[in-house]
């Protein structure tokens, strides 16, 4: 097995949801996965518009932290992220090629901001984002 990729930075920054890669979900063309993920936390289209208008994924994340969460968010967030990340790579073939080029390396969303749900911080975490990326890669490697 190849050495793990332990951070979505440097040459692997494209794996991050903050990577500027347009993704179309429904009828809306979002600037990044982070934008659409943050908007999906709400069922209010006004919240979506505020987040869609954010200039950076960091601004979108901050805006998403201020909105009222939909009641079923904890039940749907994993499936939502899977849908959005899959769309990112399927709609941007050059990024899919880069993902496939990671081969069989374990993809770990290592971070220092305490995210142990989507990633791993100080050796602890569920790494759900890394697992989603590896599932997408494996699905397309076998096709």
N, C-alpha and C positions, 0 to 999 in steps of 0.2 A: 504494500500500500504506500502511496505517496505521502510525503510529509503534510500534516494538516495545515490548512490556511486558517490562522487564528485571529485574523482581524480583516475587516472589510475596508482597508486603507491602502494607500500606495497603488500598486498595480492591480489590486483587487477592490479598489473603491467602487467599481461598477456594480459590485454585488450589493452595495448599500441602497436602501430605499431613498436616500438623499441624492442619488445619482440623477442628473438631469436627463431623464429619458421619458418622452411622452408616452402616455398609456391611455387608451380609450376604453372607458367603461360605460356601457349604455350609450347614451348620446353625447357624453361629455368627454372632451379631450383634456386630460390632466397633465400638468407639467412633470410630476414625479409620482411614484408610488406613495411617498409620504403624504402628498397632498390628498390623494383619493382615500387613503387609509384614515387620515384625520377627519375628512368630511364624512366618511361612512359611520363615524361614531354618533352622528346625529341623523334624525329623520326630517329635520327642518332645512328646506332648500335655501333659506337665507344664510344659514351656517355654511352650507356648501359653497355659496357664492363668496362669502368672506374668505374661506380657505382657498378656493380656486384663485382668487385675486392676490394671494400672498406671493411675493416676489421670490422667496426662497423656501426650501423645504423646512428650514429651521423656523421661519415665521409661521409656516403652516402647522408645525408641531405645537408651537406656543399657542396659536389660535385654537387648535384642537383641544388643548388642555383647559380652555375657558368655556367650552360649550357644554350644554346639558346632554349627558350621555343617553342614548336610547336604552330602554329598559332591558333589552335582550343582548346588550353589547358583549358581555362576558361569554355568552353562548355562541355568538356569531363571529367574533373577531378573528379566530383562527382560520375559519373558512374564507372570510373576507380577505385576509392577508394572502392566503393561498391563491385566490382568484386574481388579486392585483399583481402579485409577483409573477405568476404564470403569464398574465397578459403582458407585463413588461418584457419578458424574454421572447415570447411568441410574436409580439408586434415589433420587436427590434432585433432582426436576425443577426446583426453584428454583435450584439450582446449575448445572444444565444450561443454563437460560435465561441465567444470568450468563456462563457460558462462551461460549455462542453470541453474546452481546452484545459479545465481544471482537473480533468480525468477522474480518478477515484479519490482525490484528496477530500478529507473531512473538512467541511466548511463550518467554521465557528465564528459567530458574530460576537467576537471578543470586544468588550467595552469597559470603560472606567466610570460610567455614569450610573451604575447600579441596576441595569436592565438584566434581570435573571429570567425573564419570561421569553423574550425574543432572542436573547443572547446569553453570554456567559461573562460574569464579572468576578474577578478574583477567584477563578476556578470553580465557581458555582453558577448553575443556570440550566434551564431547559433547552435553550438554543433552538427554539421553534423556527426562527427565520432561517438558520443554517439548514435545518431539516427540510424545510420547504424547498430551498434551493437545490439540495441534493436529490430530492424527489423529482423535481423538474428535470434536472440534468440526467438522472437515471432513466426517466421515461423517454427522453429524446435520444439518449445513447442507444436504447434498444429498438428504436423505430427506424 
